[in-house]
Amino acid sequence: MTRVLVTGATGQIGREVVDQLRPAGCTVRALTRNPEGARFPTDVEVVPGDLAAPDTLDRALEAVDAIFLVWLGSLDAAPPAIARVAGRVSRIVLLTSPHRTPPHPFFQQPNGLRIIHAGVEELILQSGVPWTFLRPGPFALNARNWWVSQIAKGNVVRWFHADAETAPVHERDIAAVAVRALRDRGHEVKSMC
């Protein structure tokens, strides 16, 4: 049985990963800054912690095989957190962005998220731990989150990349790929250090 730590567990993608890992026969631990507000089923172990404070991660990383990593912090906070994670798990699945997948227009331009994701990926590569990077395109849920009020009012939705071809990905599909990468062998790549 695979024991998985899910970071970003209370977010829209992380919560879906937790929901799909449970019936897949995995033992699930959810990392959150606010365990009291997490509201998970009783078979999900909820532990407090913060990736930006690596000394809070030891309990969460205890006896886990793999981690679903969602990095939302600054790049400066990543090296000590990734080092701590890499010393305790045998597989890292990172939800990142398509910053290295041309010709995605938003992530091919200079932006803060691109720099952070590239830096976190590089830290994971250097760690020597087997990894899988998930680089989905636009999240389908962003259409709802960003535009629902405009659409409900009958307004026109405008996007600054009008000619860009995109295929929004549903959070359940992202989670399904993450679960396969966390649970099944053969989806990871080991960095040559």
BATIZA-30280 format. One record per residue (C-alpha): residue in three letters; chain; x, y, z. Coordinates in steps of 0.1 Angstrom, whole numbers, plus 5000, padded with zeros to 4 digits. Layout:
<type->ALA | mol->A | east->X | north->Y | up->Z>
...
***
This chain:
<type->MET | mol->A | east->5000 | north->5000 | up->5000>
<type->THR | mol->A | east->5014 | north->5034 | up->4990>
<type->ARG | mol->A | east->5015 | north->5061 | up->5017>
<type->VAL | mol->A | east->5011 | north->5095 | up->5002>
<type->LEU | mol->A | east->5014 | north->5130 | up->5016>
<type->VAL | mol->A | east->4993 | north->5156 | up->4997>
<type->THR | mol->A | east->5003 | north->5192 | up->5000>
<type->GLY | mol->A | east->4978 | north->5218 | up->4988>
<type->ALA | mol->A | east->4953 | north->5193 | up->5001>
<type->THR | mol->A | east->4925 | north->5218 | up->5008>
<type->GLY | mol->A | east->4929 | north->5234 | up->4974>
<type->GLN | mol->A | east->4908 | north->5225 | up->4943>
<type->ILE | mol->A | east->4934 | north->5201 | up->4928>
<type->GLY | mol->A | east->4948 | north->5188 | up->4960>
<type->ARG | mol->A | east->4914 | north->5179 | up->4974>
<type->GLU | mol->A | east->4906 | north->5160 | up->4942>
<type->VAL | mol->A | east->4939 | north->5141 | up->4946>
<type->VAL | mol->A | east->4930 | north->5131 | up->4981>
<type->ASP | mol->A | east->4895 | north->5120 | up->4970>
<type->GLN | mol->A | east->4909 | north->5098 | up->4942>
<type->LEU | mol->A | east->4938 | north->5083 | up->4963>
<type->ARG | mol->A | east->4914 | north->5070 | up->4989>
<type->PRO | mol->A | east->4896 | north->5044 | up->4967>
<type->ALA | mol->A | east->4929 | north->5036 | up->4950>
<type->GLY | mol->A | east->4941 | north->5018 | up->4981>
<type->CYS | mol->A | east->4965 | north->5044 | up->4993>
<type->THR | mol->A | east->4970 | north->5057 | up->5028>
<type->VAL | mol->A | east->4965 | north->5094 | up->5026>
<type->ARG | mol->A | east->4980 | north->5122 | up->5047>
<type->ALA | mol->A | east->4969 | north->5158 | up->5040>
<type->LEU | mol->A | east->4992 | north->5187 | up->5049>
<type->THR | mol->A | east->4975 | north->5219 | up->5058>
<type->ARG | mol->A | east->4982 | north->5251 | up->5078>
<type->ASN | mol->A | east->4947 | north->5248 | up->5094>
<type->PRO | mol->A | east->4939 | north->5212 | up->5103>
<type->GLU | mol->A | east->4907 | north->5222 | up->5121>
<type->GLY | mol->A | east->4892 | north->5236 | up->5089>
<type->ALA | mol->A | east->4903 | north->5209 | up->5065>
<type->ARG | mol->A | east->4871 | north->5187 | up->5067>
<type->PHE | mol->A | east->4884 | north->5154 | up->5053>
<type->PRO | mol->A | east->4869 | north->5119 | up->5058>
<type->THR | mol->A | east->4881 | north->5102 | up->5089>
<type->ASP | mol->A | east->4904 | north->5078 | up->5070>
<type->VAL | mol->A | east->4925 | north->5108 | up->5058>
<type->GLU | mol->A | east->4952 | north->5118 | up->5083>
<type->VAL | mol->A | east->4953 | north->5156 | up->5085>
<type->VAL | mol->A | east->4986 | north->5170 | up->5098>
<type->PRO | mol->A | east->4996 | north->5206 | up->5104>
<type->GLY | mol->A | east->5025 | north->5221 | up->5084>
<type->ASP | mol->A | east->5037 | north->5247 | up->5061>
<type->LEU | mol->A | east->5061 | north->5242 | up->5032>
<type->ALA | mol->A | east->5075 | north->5277 | up->5039>
<type->ALA | mol->A | east->5086 | north->5265 | up->5073>
<type->PRO | mol->A | east->5105 | north->5232 | up->5067>
<type->ASP | mol->A | east->5109 | north->5224 | up->5104>
<type->THR | mol->A | east->5071 | north->5218 | up->5105>
<type->LEU | mol->A | east->5072 | north->5191 | up->5079>
<type->ASP | mol->A | east->5089 | north->5162 | up->5098>
<type->ARG | mol->A | east->5056 | north->5148 | up->5112>
<type->ALA | mol->A | east->5039 | north->5150 | up->5078>
<type->LEU | mol->A | east->5068 | north->5133 | up->5060>
<type->GLU | mol->A | east->5071 | north->5104 | up->5086>
<type->ALA | mol->A | east->5067 | north->5070 | up->5069>
<type->VAL | mol->A | east->5053 | north->5083 | up->5036>
<type->ASP | mol->A | east->5064 | north->5068 | up->5002>
<type->ALA | mol->A | east->5054 | north->5097 | up->4979>
<type->ILE | mol->A | east->5044 | north->5133 | up->4979>
<type->PHE | mol->A | east->5020 | north->5153 | up->4958>
<type->LEU | mol->A | east->5037 | north->5187 | up->4958>
<type->VAL | mol->A | east->5020 | north->5219 | up->4951>
<type->TRP | mol->A | east->5044 | north->5248 | up->4955>
<type->LEU | mol->A | east->5028 | north->5282 | up->4960>
<type->GLY | mol->A | east->5055 | north->5299 | up->4980>
<type->SER | mol->A | east->5085 | north->5320 | up->4970>
<type->LEU | mol->A | east->5114 | north->5304 | up->4953>
<type->ASP | mol->A | east->5136 | north->5315 | up->4982>
<type->ALA | mol->A | east->5117 | north->5292 | up->5006>
<type->ALA | mol->A | east->5120 | north->5262 | up->4983>
<type->PRO | mol->A | east->5156 | north->5249 | up->4988>
<type->PRO | mol->A | east->5152 | north->5239 | up->5025>
<type->ALA | mol->A | east->5117 | north->5225 | up->5020>
<type->ILE | mol->A | east->5127 | north->5204 | up->4989>
<type->ALA | mol->A | east->5158 | north->5192 | up->5007>
<type->ARG | mol->A | east->5137 | north->5180 | up->5037>
<type->VAL | mol->A | east->5111 | north->5164 | up->5014>
<type->ALA | mol->A | east->5138 | north->5147 | up->4993>
<type->GLY | mol->A | east->5154 | north->5132 | up->5023>
<type->ARG | mol->A | east->5122 | north->5114 | up->5034>
<type->VAL | mol->A | east->5103 | north->5103 | up->5003>
<type->SER | mol->A | east->5110 | north->5079 | up->4974>
<type->ARG | mol->A | east->5089 | north->5097 | up->4948>
<type->ILE | mol->A | east->5079 | north->5134 | up->4942>
<type->VAL | mol->A | east->5050 | north->5143 | up->4919>
<type->LEU | mol->A | east->5050 | north->5181 | up->4913>
<type->LEU | mol->A | east->5021 | north->5201 | up->4900>
<type->THR | mol->A | east->5039 | north->5227 | up->4879>
<type->SER | mol->A | east->5031 | north->5247 | up->4848>
<type->PRO | mol->A | east->5037 | north->5243 | up->4811>
<type->HIS | mol->A | east->5066 | north->5268 | up->4812>
<type->ARG | mol->A | east->5087 | north->5244 | up->4792>
<type->THR | mol->A | east->5060 | north->5234 | up->4768>
<type->PRO | mol->A | east->5060 | north->5256 | up->4738>
<type->PRO | mol->A | east->5040 | north->5274 | up->4724>
<type->HIS | mol->A | east->5019 | north->5281 | up->4755>
<type->PRO | mol->A | east->5018 | north->5319 | up->4753>
<type->PHE | mol->A | east->5013 | north->5328 | up->4790>
<type->PHE | mol->A | east->5041 | north->5306 | up->4803>
<type->GLN | mol->A | east->5066 | north->5314 | up->4775>
<type->GLN | mol->A | east->5068 | north->5351 | up->4786>
<type->PRO | mol->A | east->5087 | north->5362 | up->4817>
<type->ASN | mol->A | east->5065 | north->5359 | up->4847>
<type->GLY | mol->A | east->5069 | north->5352 | up->4884>
<type->LEU | mol->A | east->5052 | north->5318 | up->4884>
<type->ARG | mol->A | east->5073 | north->5305 | up->4855>
<type->ILE | mol->A | east->5105 | north->5314 | up->4874>
<type->ILE | mol->A | east->5093 | north->5298 | up->4906>
<type->HIS | mol->A | east->5082 | north->5266 | up->4888>
<type->ALA | mol->A | east->5114 | north->5263 | up->4869>
<type->GLY | mol->A | east->5134 | north->5268 | up->4901>
<type->VAL | mol->A | east->5114 | north->5242 | up->4921>
<type->GLU | mol->A | east->5118 | north->5217 | up->4892>
<type->GLU | mol->A | east->5155 | north->5222 | up->4892>
<type->LEU | mol->A | east->5158 | north->5216 | up->4929>
<type->ILE | mol->A | east->5138 | north->5184 | up->4925>
<type->LEU | mol->A | east->5161 | north->5173 | up->4896>
<type->GLN | mol->A | east->5192 | north->5180 | up->4918>
<type->SER | mol->A | east->5177 | north->5160 | up->4947>
<type->GLY | mol->A | east->5181 | north->5127 | up->4929>
<type->VAL | mol->A | east->5147 | north->5115 | up->4940>
<type->PRO | mol->A | east->5125 | north->5099 | up->4913>
<type->TRP | mol->A | east->5100 | north->5126 | up->4901>
<type->THR | mol->A | east->5071 | north->5132 | up->4878>
<type->PHE | mol->A | east->5063 | north->5168 | up->4867>
<type->LEU | mol->A | east->5027 | north->5175 | up->4858>
<type->ARG | mol->A | east->5025 | north->5204 | up->4835>
<type->PRO | mol->A | east->4988 | north->5208 | up->4826>
<type->GLY | mol->A | east->4976 | north->5237 | up->4805>
<type->PRO | mol->A | east->4949 | north->5261 | up->4818>
<type->PHE | mol->A | east->4927 | north->5246 | up->4845>
<type->ALA | mol->A | east->4891 | north->5243 | up->4835>
<type->LEU | mol->A | east->4880 | north->5255 | up->4869>
<type->ASN | mol->A | east->4897 | north->5288 | up->4863>
<type->ALA | mol->A | east->4870 | north->5296 | up->4837>
<type->ARG | mol->A | east->4845 | north->5292 | up->4865>
<type->ASN | mol->A | east->4865 | north->5310 | up->4891>
<type->TRP | mol->A | east->4875 | north->5339 | up->4869>
<type->TRP | mol->A | east->4845 | north->5344 | up->4846>
<type->VAL | mol->A | east->4814 | north->5330 | up->4862>
<type->SER | mol->A | east->4802 | north->5364 | up->4875>
<type->GLN | mol->A | east->4808 | north->5380 | up->4840>
<type->ILE | mol->A | east->4789 | north->5352 | up->4823>
<type->ALA | mol->A | east->4761 | north->5353 | up->4847>
<type->LYS | mol->A | east->4756 | north->5390 | up->4841>
<type->GLY | mol->A | east->4756 | north->5384 | up->4803>
<type->ASN | mol->A | east->4790 | north->5402 | up->4799>
<type->VAL | mol->A | east->4815 | north->5393 | up->4772>
<type->VAL | mol->A | east->4845 | north->5374 | up->4785>
<type->ARG | mol->A | east->4878 | north->5388 | up->4771>
<type->TRP | mol->A | east->4911 | north->5370 | up->4772>
<type->PHE | mol->A | east->4944 | north->5387 | up->4764>
<type->HIS | mol->A | east->4956 | north->5357 | up->4743>
<type->ALA | mol->A | east->4926 | north->5357 | up->4719>
<type->ASP | mol->A | east->4944 | north->5337 | up->4692>
<type->ALA | mol->A | east->4960 | north->5312 | up->4716>
<type->GLU | mol->A | east->4948 | north->5276 | up->4712>
<type->THR | mol->A | east->4943 | north->5261 | up->4746>
<type->ALA | mol->A | east->4926 | north->5230 | up->4759>
<type->PRO | mol->A | east->4916 | north->5236 | up->4795>
<type->VAL | mol->A | east->4920 | north->5205 | up->4817>
<type->HIS | mol->A | east->4895 | north->5195 | up->4844>
<type->GLU | mol->A | east->4908 | north->5192 | up->4880>
<type->ARG | mol->A | east->4896 | north->5156 | up->4881>
<type->ASP | mol->A | east->4918 | north->5147 | up->4851>
<type->ILE | mol->A | east->4948 | north->5164 | up->4866>
<type->ALA | mol->A | east->4942 | north->5145 | up->4898>
<type->ALA | mol->A | east->4938 | north->5112 | up->4880>
<type->VAL | mol->A | east->4972 | north->5116 | up->4864>
<type->ALA | mol->A | east->4987 | north->5125 | up->4897>
<type->VAL | mol->A | east->4972 | north->5095 | up->4914>
<type->ARG | mol->A | east->4987 | north->5072 | up->4887>
<type->ALA | mol->A | east->5021 | north->5088 | up->4891>
<type->LEU | mol->A | east->5019 | north->5085 | up->4929>
<type->ARG | mol->A | east->5006 | north->5050 | up->4930>
<type->ASP | mol->A | east->5020 | north->5031 | up->4900>
<type->ARG | mol->A | east->5056 | north->5024 | up->4891>
<type->GLY | mol->A | east->5069 | north->5035 | up->4857>
<type->HIS | mol->A | east->5058 | north->5071 | up->4857>
<type->GLU | mol->A | east->5088 | north->5086 | up->4874>
<type->VAL | mol->A | east->5121 | north->5097 | up->4860>
<type->LYS | mol->A | east->5152 | north->5096 | up->4881>
<type->SER | mol->A | east->5175 | north->5126 | up->4877>
<type->MET | mol->A | east->5211 | north->5119 | up->4868>
<type->CYS | mol->A | east->5232 | north->5139 | up->4893>
***
